Structures are given as structure tokens and as C-alpha cells.
């Protein structure tokens, strides 16, 4: 269904009319309207539903339909829908690095004009809304480990991840269409310093990965799979997302992590070209940026950093302490070279697929 716009909107172009629609609507839209968003499922989706989707539906009457897929499946499906013109999703979550790539922009709508309404918001950072999408949250991919292992030291660095004698147990790493973080961890474990990490030495990284491969029991493809593997005792140390590690700690699972072995990453909410429920999708994105409360509640669960500084002030001290802090980012957390990663993504994926087989 299409909601009726005020008469003034009829003289505007479609994009401007969409913005006016966002600004003036004050009552729930007609029943039966919806917006479809693809995400990775599990604890991540549950947090978003509770903090963001449900309040949005209450405020607008628009149903949020979620589709679960891996990150690589989302990118492949988005590209296929754009090619065929049969677009069934409105939004999908993509990594912040990928959201700056040409491949991403070929299948998603440029949100530059949409973002202008947030330009003067003092609580939002400059990149909270950009051409490639709305910032959902910033977090980390890091070394997580079982916190109930008997005595002794705890692992803190990627070199510790490779030290199977000092830190015995099975390992877990991600295996999807974004292998840079596994290669980067291998190079750091091999003695490369953070300031010399990029451009990645792929040959050296794969040689280092050869050393740990016998100890890897889980090559996870989704965040939820990394959670299930930890629950099932499939690994003692793993490279996983902080959002998933925090969700497991909230469940009472014995997990800890180290920012000395971490990469700063984030997710953006991307709008597909020719989205069937485009106006509702714009409303859902605007609701997120306009609701520090929703951001705070989601990141309280996931230990992510929300786009609004006002949201951070609403979070508990414990949640703020477990999300990446300024000093940790300065001293330990690797900020990846997004430009190099995007330029070399195809090469890295080919080399990775040849190695992982």
C-alpha cells in the first residue's frame, strides 16, 4: 500500500516526497504495510527486534519482516535481485567496509539526499548516515576464549591464538566472502606490527594459517553458528564478533575476550535499488537514527557502539565498559584499511577459496 502524502508533496520529486513523508506522518499507517530487512539471525536479530523493530511497528503500524541469511548470501542475493529486477527485500545489513565498495553501490540506493536531514545533529558522528547506508553500530571482531579453563594465563594476542601448547584447545575462525580479518590475524601472530599490516601479505598470511589449521574445528559462516559452536564446546578460542560474544555472556556462558587482538568493524543498513517498500524502509532507517533509546537498548545487549552519543549516555556503565573504548582503539584495536580491502577483495577471496578447500 502507498500512504497518502500531503498536497505539498505532490509537487516534489519522489526522493523529496519521501523525506516529507518521514517528517509529517504522526499517526500509524494503514494496516498491512510492511518492510523487509535481511540480517544474520540469532541473538543479533533478537536484540534488534526487541529494541528497534517492535517499537517501530508500535509507532507506525508497519510490520518489519526479517529474512535470515549469511553475509555472503545477502551480498549475492542483493546483486542477483538488482540484475534481474525482481527485488523482494527492502533493506539488508552489510559490513561498513563493503558498504564503501563499488559492488555495494551498484545494487543499493545512494542515500546522500536522505542523509541531509541528519547533517546538523550534534549527537551523530559525521559518518552516521552516508551514501552507502545508515550506520547501525560499530563493534569489533576479536579473540574470544573460554573463561572457565583451569588456572594459568589467559590468551590476549593473536600470537596466543597460534600457541596451542600454552593455550590448548580447538580453534574457530570465520569462513565467508570476507577473509581479510583471518589473514590479518595471521600476520599479527607472525610478528607484523599494526602500523605495517596493510597492504596484507597474503602469501605470508596463508603460510601462517597452515600452522594452525589442524587445530581449527569450526570454520563458521554466520554469527549464530559461532555462538552454537561455543555453546557446544566445539572450540576454546575463536575469532568472533564482539556482539555475539556479549550476547553469550548475557546468557551466562563462560566467555571472555581481548581487545589486544581485535579489529574495528561495523554494520550499515543498506537500501536496495527499486525496493518494493521504499518509503517504509526510509522510515525504518530514520527511526533508528532518531531513537537514541532504541540504539542504547540494542547496544546494551550487544556491547556495540551506537551512532548517537546520546544513546551511549543511556547505556549502563557495564555495557559502556565492554564496548570498544577510545584508549583501546588508540592502543590496540586495528582500524582496517577499507580502501585496500575493497580494491583487493576479489584477489583475497580467490586465494582464500583455494587455500580453504
One Martini backbone bead per residue (centre of mass of N, CA, C, O) as a GRO file, in nm:
protein
  357
    1UNK     BB    1   0.101   0.032   0.013
    2UNK     BB    2   0.011   0.388  -0.017
    3UNK     BB    3   0.051   0.666   0.125
    4UNK     BB    4  -0.077   0.973   0.184
    5UNK     BB    5   0.014   1.282   0.082
    6UNK     BB    6   0.060   1.581   0.095
    7UNK     BB    7   0.010   1.818  -0.140
    8UNK     BB    8   0.303   1.932  -0.141
    9UNK     BB    9   0.437   1.657  -0.235
   10UNK     BB   10   0.335   1.658  -0.540
   11UNK     BB   11   0.574   1.874  -0.627
   12UNK     BB   12   0.777   1.665  -0.570
   13UNK     BB   13   1.006   1.459  -0.577
   14UNK     BB   14   1.035   1.141  -0.468
   15UNK     BB   15   1.253   1.194  -0.258
   16UNK     BB   16   1.130   1.442  -0.118
   17UNK     BB   17   0.863   1.306  -0.048
   18UNK     BB   18   0.984   1.098   0.141
   19UNK     BB   19   1.086   1.306   0.350
   20UNK     BB   20   0.814   1.435   0.415
   21UNK     BB   21   0.684   1.181   0.517
   22UNK     BB   22   0.874   1.149   0.762
   23UNK     BB   23   0.798   1.430   0.896
   24UNK     BB   24   0.458   1.427   0.905
   25UNK     BB   25   0.402   1.168   1.028
   26UNK     BB   26   0.182   1.079   1.332
   27UNK     BB   27   0.041   0.814   1.237
   28UNK     BB   28  -0.056   0.522   1.177
   29UNK     BB   29  -0.063   0.319   0.934
   30UNK     BB   30  -0.194   0.109   0.746
   31UNK     BB   31  -0.276  -0.191   0.742
   32UNK     BB   32  -0.021  -0.415   0.584
   33UNK     BB   33   0.234  -0.287   0.616
   34UNK     BB   34   0.588  -0.312   0.509
   35UNK     BB   35   0.926  -0.441   0.585
   36UNK     BB   36   1.232  -0.574   0.442
   37UNK     BB   37   1.494  -0.746   0.630
   38UNK     BB   38   1.832  -0.843   0.625
   39UNK     BB   39   1.994  -1.089   0.834
   40UNK     BB   40   2.180  -1.316   1.068
   41UNK     BB   41   2.046  -1.370   1.327
   42UNK     BB   42   1.968  -1.453   1.630
   43UNK     BB   43   2.079  -1.248   1.878
   44UNK     BB   44   2.088  -1.005   1.695
   45UNK     BB   45   1.788  -1.001   1.608
   46UNK     BB   46   1.662  -0.996   1.888
   47UNK     BB   47   1.771  -0.717   1.964
   48UNK     BB   48   1.643  -0.559   1.726
   49UNK     BB   49   1.349  -0.630   1.777
   50UNK     BB   50   1.325  -0.514   2.065
   51UNK     BB   51   1.457  -0.215   2.011
   52UNK     BB   52   1.335  -0.152   1.702
   53UNK     BB   53   1.100  -0.301   1.553
   54UNK     BB   54   0.873  -0.296   1.764
   55UNK     BB   55   0.857   0.015   1.813
   56UNK     BB   56   0.805   0.082   1.516
   57UNK     BB   57   0.534  -0.067   1.490
   58UNK     BB   58   0.391   0.087   1.715
   59UNK     BB   59   0.427   0.377   1.578
   60UNK     BB   60   0.327   0.282   1.255
   61UNK     BB   61   0.218  -0.026   1.169
   62UNK     BB   62   0.480  -0.152   1.059
   63UNK     BB   63   0.601  -0.435   0.940
   64UNK     BB   64   0.881  -0.644   1.029
   65UNK     BB   65   1.061  -0.834   0.800
   66UNK     BB   66   1.269  -1.114   0.833
   67UNK     BB   67   1.582  -1.221   0.686
   68UNK     BB   68   1.791  -1.502   0.675
   69UNK     BB   69   2.152  -1.456   0.630
   70UNK     BB   70   2.439  -1.446   0.511
   71UNK     BB   71   2.660  -1.223   0.405
   72UNK     BB   72   2.710  -1.354   0.126
   73UNK     BB   73   2.411  -1.399   0.057
   74UNK     BB   74   2.325  -1.104   0.061
   75UNK     BB   75   2.511  -1.005  -0.165
   76UNK     BB   76   2.418  -1.205  -0.383
   77UNK     BB   77   2.113  -1.139  -0.374
   78UNK     BB   78   2.132  -0.838  -0.434
   79UNK     BB   79   2.266  -0.871  -0.712
   80UNK     BB   80   2.043  -1.049  -0.840
   81UNK     BB   81   1.805  -0.851  -0.806
   82UNK     BB   82   1.930  -0.620  -0.969
   83UNK     BB   83   1.960  -0.779  -1.238
   84UNK     BB   84   1.645  -0.882  -1.263
   85UNK     BB   85   1.430  -0.686  -1.091
   86UNK     BB   86   1.362  -0.890  -0.840
   87UNK     BB   87   1.259  -0.722  -0.566
   88UNK     BB   88   1.206  -0.833  -0.209
   89UNK     BB   89   1.380  -0.638  -0.072
   90UNK     BB   90   1.486  -0.343   0.111
   91UNK     BB   91   1.692  -0.446   0.332
   92UNK     BB   92   2.043  -0.464   0.442
   93UNK     BB   93   2.323  -0.595   0.605
   94UNK     BB   94   2.641  -0.436   0.597
   95UNK     BB   95   2.948  -0.383   0.590
   96UNK     BB   96   3.131  -0.100   0.613
   97UNK     BB   97   3.336  -0.171   0.397
   98UNK     BB   98   3.139  -0.271   0.171
   99UNK     BB   99   2.969   0.004   0.162
  100UNK     BB  100   3.230   0.140  -0.007
  101UNK     BB  101   3.178  -0.018  -0.256
  102UNK     BB  102   3.096  -0.067  -0.582
  103UNK     BB  103   2.918  -0.318  -0.551
  104UNK     BB  104   2.721  -0.187  -0.353
  105UNK     BB  105   2.635   0.067  -0.530
  106UNK     BB  106   2.501  -0.103  -0.764
  107UNK     BB  107   2.250  -0.214  -0.551
  108UNK     BB  108   2.222   0.068  -0.412
  109UNK     BB  109   2.105   0.345  -0.268
  110UNK     BB  110   2.163   0.672  -0.260
  111UNK     BB  111   2.168   0.859   0.065
  112UNK     BB  112   2.248   1.159   0.059
  113UNK     BB  113   1.973   1.307   0.077
  114UNK     BB  114   1.863   1.166   0.328
  115UNK     BB  115   2.109   1.264   0.519
  116UNK     BB  116   2.057   1.576   0.549
  117UNK     BB  117   1.862   1.565   0.807
  118UNK     BB  118   2.140   1.484   0.996
  119UNK     BB  119   2.372   1.705   0.975
  120UNK     BB  120   2.289   1.879   1.261
  121UNK     BB  121   2.353   1.647   1.448
  122UNK     BB  122   2.540   1.639   1.742
  123UNK     BB  123   2.514   1.318   1.821
  124UNK     BB  124   2.625   1.267   1.535
  125UNK     BB  125   2.827   1.147   1.328
  126UNK     BB  126   2.946   1.195   1.009
  127UNK     BB  127   2.890   0.859   0.946
  128UNK     BB  128   2.590   0.780   1.019
  129UNK     BB  129   2.529   0.901   0.723
  130UNK     BB  130   2.549   0.755   0.397
  131UNK     BB  131   2.550   0.646   0.081
  132UNK     BB  132   2.573   0.326   0.183
  133UNK     BB  133   2.439   0.403   0.472
  134UNK     BB  134   2.328   0.326   0.786
  135UNK     BB  135   2.442   0.327   1.098
  136UNK     BB  136   2.413   0.080   1.331
  137UNK     BB  137   2.717  -0.018   1.421
  138UNK     BB  138   2.996  -0.061   1.635
  139UNK     BB  139   3.272  -0.299   1.649
  140UNK     BB  140   3.420  -0.631   1.689
  141UNK     BB  141   3.682  -0.839   1.594
  142UNK     BB  142   3.780  -1.119   1.808
  143UNK     BB  143   3.926  -1.264   2.083
  144UNK     BB  144   3.785  -1.558   2.214
  145UNK     BB  145   3.723  -1.729   2.539
  146UNK     BB  146   3.739  -1.946   2.778
  147UNK     BB  147   3.681  -1.872   3.137
  148UNK     BB  148   3.697  -2.200   3.257
  149UNK     BB  149   3.985  -2.248   3.257
  150UNK     BB  150   4.250  -2.386   3.411
  151UNK     BB  151   4.433  -2.169   3.502
  152UNK     BB  152   4.655  -1.951   3.426
  153UNK     BB  153   4.680  -1.795   3.151
  154UNK     BB  154   4.551  -1.567   2.915
  155UNK     BB  155   4.451  -1.480   2.620
  156UNK     BB  156   4.545  -1.173   2.406
  157UNK     BB  157   4.670  -1.264   2.132
  158UNK     BB  158   4.736  -1.391   1.822
  159UNK     BB  159   4.977  -1.555   1.921
  160UNK     BB  160   4.808  -1.715   2.127
  161UNK     BB  161   4.625  -1.856   1.920
  162UNK     BB  162   4.887  -2.020   1.804
  163UNK     BB  163   4.937  -2.133   2.104
  164UNK     BB  164   4.874  -2.469   2.172
  165UNK     BB  165   5.043  -2.521   2.434
  166UNK     BB  166   4.957  -2.284   2.623
  167UNK     BB  167   4.662  -2.298   2.449
  168UNK     BB  168   4.457  -2.526   2.454
  169UNK     BB  169   4.254  -2.621   2.188
  170UNK     BB  170   4.014  -2.531   1.991
  171UNK     BB  171   3.933  -2.356   1.689
  172UNK     BB  172   3.797  -2.040   1.545
  173UNK     BB  173   3.677  -1.931   1.218
  174UNK     BB  174   3.599  -1.753   0.958
  175UNK     BB  175   3.394  -1.849   0.643
  176UNK     BB  176   3.382  -1.612   0.397
  177UNK     BB  177   3.372  -1.325   0.173
  178UNK     BB  178   3.589  -1.204   0.428
  179UNK     BB  179   3.930  -1.279   0.486
  180UNK     BB  180   4.108  -1.046   0.608
  181UNK     BB  181   4.094  -1.104   0.925
  182UNK     BB  182   4.248  -1.373   0.917
  183UNK     BB  183   4.503  -1.270   0.780
  184UNK     BB  184   4.569  -1.048   0.985
  185UNK     BB  185   4.603  -1.232   1.231
  186UNK     BB  186   4.838  -1.396   1.115
  187UNK     BB  187   5.038  -1.159   1.087
  188UNK     BB  188   5.038  -1.075   1.385
  189UNK     BB  189   5.134  -1.358   1.483
  190UNK     BB  190   5.408  -1.318   1.292
  191UNK     BB  191   5.498  -0.995   1.375
  192UNK     BB  192   5.328  -0.786   1.267
  193UNK     BB  193   5.264  -0.464   1.271
  194UNK     BB  194   5.004  -0.244   1.270
  195UNK     BB  195   5.156  -0.027   1.077
  196UNK     BB  196   5.229  -0.291   0.861
  197UNK     BB  197   4.975  -0.454   0.764
  198UNK     BB  198   4.925  -0.252   0.533
  199UNK     BB  199   4.949  -0.446   0.305
  200UNK     BB  200   4.869  -0.759   0.267
  201UNK     BB  201   5.043  -1.068   0.312
  202UNK     BB  202   4.914  -1.343   0.180
  203UNK     BB  203   5.134  -1.556   0.181
  204UNK     BB  204   5.210  -1.528   0.480
  205UNK     BB  205   4.931  -1.583   0.598
  206UNK     BB  206   4.888  -1.873   0.484
  207UNK     BB  207   5.137  -1.995   0.616
  208UNK     BB  208   5.036  -1.943   0.908
  209UNK     BB  209   4.767  -2.102   0.877
  210UNK     BB  210   4.894  -2.383   0.842
  211UNK     BB  211   4.972  -2.412   1.151
  212UNK     BB  212   4.653  -2.400   1.265
  213UNK     BB  213   4.457  -2.585   1.108
  214UNK     BB  214   4.447  -2.853   1.290
  215UNK     BB  215   4.291  -2.673   1.532
  216UNK     BB  216   4.041  -2.632   1.347
  217UNK     BB  217   3.685  -2.699   1.409
  218UNK     BB  218   3.568  -2.401   1.310
  219UNK     BB  219   3.402  -2.268   1.015
  220UNK     BB  220   3.227  -1.994   1.020
  221UNK     BB  221   2.932  -1.822   0.859
  222UNK     BB  222   2.787  -1.736   1.129
  223UNK     BB  223   2.721  -1.597   1.425
  224UNK     BB  224   2.540  -1.830   1.528
  225UNK     BB  225   2.750  -2.055   1.481
  226UNK     BB  226   2.955  -1.945   1.688
  227UNK     BB  227   2.765  -1.984   1.928
  228UNK     BB  228   2.701  -2.287   1.907
  229UNK     BB  229   2.996  -2.379   1.925
  230UNK     BB  230   3.040  -2.278   2.214
  231UNK     BB  231   2.811  -2.423   2.355
  232UNK     BB  232   2.928  -2.717   2.242
  233UNK     BB  233   3.253  -2.715   2.270
  234UNK     BB  234   3.423  -2.672   1.985
  235UNK     BB  235   3.576  -2.425   2.133
  236UNK     BB  236   3.824  -2.213   2.309
  237UNK     BB  237   3.912  -2.042   2.052
  238UNK     BB  238   3.806  -1.729   1.880
  239UNK     BB  239   3.696  -1.561   1.590
  240UNK     BB  240   3.469  -1.304   1.675
  241UNK     BB  241   3.200  -1.126   1.758
  242UNK     BB  242   3.121  -0.916   2.007
  243UNK     BB  243   2.812  -0.935   1.995
  244UNK     BB  244   2.817  -1.247   2.049
  245UNK     BB  245   2.979  -1.256   2.308
  246UNK     BB  246   2.786  -1.081   2.478
  247UNK     BB  247   2.537  -1.260   2.446
  248UNK     BB  248   2.666  -1.500   2.595
  249UNK     BB  249   2.716  -1.360   2.862
  250UNK     BB  250   2.413  -1.299   2.913
  251UNK     BB  251   2.359  -1.622   2.937
  252UNK     BB  252   2.622  -1.731   3.119
  253UNK     BB  253   2.865  -1.775   2.961
  254UNK     BB  254   3.220  -1.864   2.957
  255UNK     BB  255   3.324  -1.556   2.841
  256UNK     BB  256   3.600  -1.394   2.676
  257UNK     BB  257   3.811  -1.102   2.585
  258UNK     BB  258   4.036  -0.923   2.344
  259UNK     BB  259   4.161  -0.605   2.237
  260UNK     BB  260   4.457  -0.706   2.147
  261UNK     BB  261   4.256  -0.885   1.943
  262UNK     BB  262   4.142  -0.653   1.709
  263UNK     BB  263   3.867  -0.526   1.497
  264UNK     BB  264   3.719  -0.261   1.344
  265UNK     BB  265   3.365  -0.268   1.302
  266UNK     BB  266   3.056  -0.266   1.094
  267UNK     BB  267   2.714  -0.166   1.028
  268UNK     BB  268   2.488  -0.130   0.752
  269UNK     BB  269   2.198   0.020   0.616
  270UNK     BB  270   2.064  -0.097   0.316
  271UNK     BB  271   1.922   0.021   0.007
  272UNK     BB  272   1.755  -0.103  -0.238
  273UNK     BB  273   1.699  -0.100  -0.548
  274UNK     BB  274   1.367  -0.103  -0.598
  275UNK     BB  275   1.214  -0.107  -0.347
  276UNK     BB  276   0.890  -0.199  -0.259
  277UNK     BB  277   0.930  -0.040   0.050
  278UNK     BB  278   1.079   0.241   0.057
  279UNK     BB  279   0.935   0.432   0.260
  280UNK     BB  280   0.952   0.232   0.499
  281UNK     BB  281   1.260   0.210   0.498
  282UNK     BB  282   1.315   0.506   0.562
  283UNK     BB  283   1.166   0.501   0.832
  284UNK     BB  284   1.342   0.286   0.973
  285UNK     BB  285   1.608   0.444   0.958
  286UNK     BB  286   1.511   0.704   1.097
  287UNK     BB  287   1.430   0.573   1.363
  288UNK     BB  288   1.711   0.492   1.450
  289UNK     BB  289   1.849   0.780   1.450
  290UNK     BB  290   1.595   0.904   1.634
  291UNK     BB  291   1.667   0.654   1.860
  292UNK     BB  292   1.856   0.629   2.132
  293UNK     BB  293   1.698   0.410   2.284
  294UNK     BB  294   1.726   0.183   2.077
  295UNK     BB  295   2.032   0.183   2.063
  296UNK     BB  296   2.087   0.128   2.363
  297UNK     BB  297   1.935  -0.143   2.388
  298UNK     BB  298   2.101  -0.298   2.178
  299UNK     BB  299   2.396  -0.230   2.296
  300UNK     BB  300   2.351  -0.352   2.572
  301UNK     BB  301   2.350  -0.646   2.457
  302UNK     BB  302   2.610  -0.615   2.229
  303UNK     BB  303   2.846  -0.407   2.276
  304UNK     BB  304   2.798  -0.159   2.110
  305UNK     BB  305   2.834   0.129   1.905
  306UNK     BB  306   2.647   0.387   1.866
  307UNK     BB  307   2.575   0.667   1.667
  308UNK     BB  308   2.479   0.796   1.940
  309UNK     BB  309   2.576   0.972   2.215
  310UNK     BB  310   2.306   0.961   2.368
  311UNK     BB  311   2.298   0.652   2.384
  312UNK     BB  312   2.547   0.607   2.559
  313UNK     BB  313   2.425   0.759   2.812
  314UNK     BB  314   2.193   0.520   2.845
  315UNK     BB  315   2.397   0.328   2.927
  316UNK     BB  316   2.559   0.123   3.104
  317UNK     BB  317   2.857   0.084   3.250
  318UNK     BB  318   2.907  -0.206   3.159
  319UNK     BB  319   2.854  -0.163   2.855
  320UNK     BB  320   3.066   0.061   2.810
  321UNK     BB  321   3.314  -0.121   2.903
  322UNK     BB  322   3.260  -0.351   2.661
  323UNK     BB  323   3.315  -0.147   2.461
  324UNK     BB  324   3.490   0.019   2.251
  325UNK     BB  325   3.750   0.225   2.337
  326UNK     BB  326   3.955   0.483   2.285
  327UNK     BB  327   4.217   0.359   2.404
  328UNK     BB  328   4.196   0.086   2.257
  329UNK     BB  329   4.198   0.197   1.971
  330UNK     BB  330   4.472   0.340   1.999
  331UNK     BB  331   4.647   0.073   2.113
  332UNK     BB  332   4.499  -0.197   1.956
  333UNK     BB  333   4.289  -0.151   1.756
  334UNK     BB  334   4.212  -0.228   1.433
  335UNK     BB  335   4.203  -0.018   1.150
  336UNK     BB  336   4.099  -0.076   0.858
  337UNK     BB  337   4.174  -0.081   0.507
  338UNK     BB  338   3.918  -0.031   0.303
  339UNK     BB  339   4.039   0.034   0.028
  340UNK     BB  340   4.222  -0.214   0.002
  341UNK     BB  341   4.010  -0.432   0.045
  342UNK     BB  342   3.827  -0.360  -0.199
  343UNK     BB  343   4.052  -0.379  -0.423
  344UNK     BB  344   4.128  -0.700  -0.302
  345UNK     BB  345   3.885  -0.897  -0.268
  346UNK     BB  346   3.903  -1.099  -0.505
  347UNK     BB  347   4.187  -1.203  -0.451
  348UNK     BB  348   4.144  -1.304  -0.160
  349UNK     BB  349   3.913  -1.502  -0.221
  350UNK     BB  350   4.064  -1.684  -0.412
  351UNK     BB  351   4.292  -1.763  -0.218
  352UNK     BB  352   4.108  -1.873   0.002
  353UNK     BB  353   3.956  -2.094  -0.157
  354UNK     BB  354   4.214  -2.251  -0.226
  355UNK     BB  355   4.297  -2.304   0.077
  356UNK     BB  356   4.024  -2.424   0.216
  357UNK     BB  357   3.983  -2.693   0.041
   0.00000   0.00000   0.00000
